[in-house]
Amino acid sequence: MSTVKATNFQHPSSAAANITLGSDGSVVLPAGFSGGLGTNVVQAVKSDTFSTTSGTFTTVTGLEATITPSSASSKVLVIVDVNVAANNSAVLMQGRLVVGGSAIYVGDAAGSRTPSAFNSSTLSNINTRQQSIVFLHSPATTSATTYGVEVRVSTGSGSIYVNRSYGDADAAASPRTASSITVVEVAA
């Protein structure tokens, strides 16, 4: 296998370099480039803990990301990784993805069932359960758009936790985890 070394790539009919390579291997695309993943990426990492006893969907503080799309035709790829636990086996929790306070990426309503993106229960007093969401959203705007995660106690009476086990013992076997939300503009 051979290696081609260059810092600029230029079309023969162009007066300037069309693609430039940085010394760190980064690629700089020409002005006006459209299509594919853009450089508009926002991530929020939550390393502290959160808990709620509410039966109403509640925003997980610190697990929100705001992006301003460069075009109304762009889509936004949302990637969520959240670690949850409940304080006893009788407690179930639900979570959902929201944008501007409105739920997106949830199941259909059916009878008394609550539309959600995920549902979880406790594993043990030293475990958390990792939940993920991957969703391509079409916000149809160039205004700042905030994506977040909401959770609620859906069954039983107790607490649900983010980034900690329900036992939360001061011991090596009891984890403190991290969660994140990443939003990436995808040009149409």
N, C-alpha and C positions, 0 to 999 in steps of 0.2 A: 504494500500500500504506500502511495506517495502523498506528500503534503504540498499543497500550493500555498505559498506565502504572499499575501498582498494586504494592503490597507484600504484600497479603494477599488470599486467595480463600477465601470462606466459603460453605458451603451454607446456604440460608435456615433450615433447621431446626436448625442447629448453634449452640451458644453461643460457640464460639471459632473463630478462623481455622483452616481446614483445610490450606491450603498457603501457605507464606510464602516470599517472594523476598528474598534477601540483596542488599545494595548491589553485590556483585560478580557478580550474575546467578545465584548458586547457588540451588537449590530445596531447601527444608526440607519434608519430607513429614510428615504427622501420625503420632503414636505409633500403633503397631499396623498400619501400612501393610504389606501383604504383596503379593508379586508383582513380577516383573521383577528388574532388576539392583539390588543393594543398595549401601550405602555401605561394605560390608566388602570392601576391596580391599587386597591386599598385593603389593608388587613388590620383587624383588631384582635389582640391576644389577651385573653382574660386569665391571669394566673392567681388571682385571689378567689375567695369563695363567695357563694351566694346561697341563700335559702329562703323558702317561703312556705307558708301554711295555707295559702289562699286557694280556694276552689275556682277562682277567676284567673284567666290567663294574665300573667304578670311578666313584664319585661325583665330579662336577665341583664342587670346593669353591667356595663363594660363589654357586652357582647353585641355591639352594634358597629356597623361600618357605613360611612357616607361616601358616595361616589357621585361625581357630576359628569354624566355622559357627554361626549363631544358632539354627538349627533342624536337626533330623536329617533333615527332608524337603528341605532345600536342596540344590542342586547347586553344583558349583564349576567355573567356566570357567577352564581353564589355558591360558595363551598363552606359548609358549617361542620365543625367537629366539636361536640360538647360532651362532657362527662357528667353523669347524673347518678344520684342515689336517692333512696327513700328511707325513712327512719324505721319502718317495720314491714313485715311481709303483707300486711293488710292494706298498705298504702300503694296506690298506683299513681303514676304521673303521666301527663301528656305534654307534648311540646309542638310548637309550630313556628314556621318562618313568617315574618311580617315585613312589610314595606310601608313606611309612613303610617304605621299603626294598624294596617289592614292585613289580614291573613292571606297568604299566598302559599301555594304548594301544600294543600291539605286534601284529605279524602272528601268524597261527596257526603253531604248531609243525608242521613237515613234514619227516620224516626227520632229517637232520643240520643242517638250516637253523636259524639262530638267530632267534627272534622279536625284532624290533627295530622302532623307530619310524622310523629313517632310517639310511642307509648312504652313505658318501662316500669319495672318494679325493682325492689332491692334485691341484691344477690346475697350479701352478708354484711356484717358490721365493718368489714375491712375492704369492701370492694366498691367500685363505681362501675357504671355501665356506659360504654362509649356509644354515642349516637351520631349519625352523620346525615347531612342533607346536601345534595348536589342538584341545583336547579338553574335552568336558563330562563331568565325573566326578560320580558319586553316592556320596559318602563315607558317608552314613547315620550321621552322628555329630555331636555338639556338642563333641567333644574337639578339641584342637589337632591339625591335620593338616599334615604337611610334604610338599611336592612338590619333586622334584629331577630332575636329568638325570644319567644315567650314560653313559659311553662306554667303548669297548674297541677294541684292535687286533684285527681279525678275520682278516686275511690278511697274511702277510709278517712281517718282523722289523724293528721300528723304532718310531718315536714318532708320537703324534698330539697335536695342539695345539688349544687353544681361545684365541681372541682374538689369535692371531699367525700369521704365515706360517711355513713350516718353515725358510725361509732366514733370516728375522728380521734382515736386514741393516739397519744404521744408515743408512737412506737414505729419501728422501721417497717412493719407490715401494713401500716395504715397509710394509704396514699394521700398526697395532695397533688392534684393533676392540673392541667391547663386545658383551656378550650379556645377555639378561634373561629372567626368568620372572615372570609376572604371574598372580595368582590372584584371581578375583572371585566372591563368593558370589551365586548366583542363587536367589532365593526361589521356592519351588514354588507 
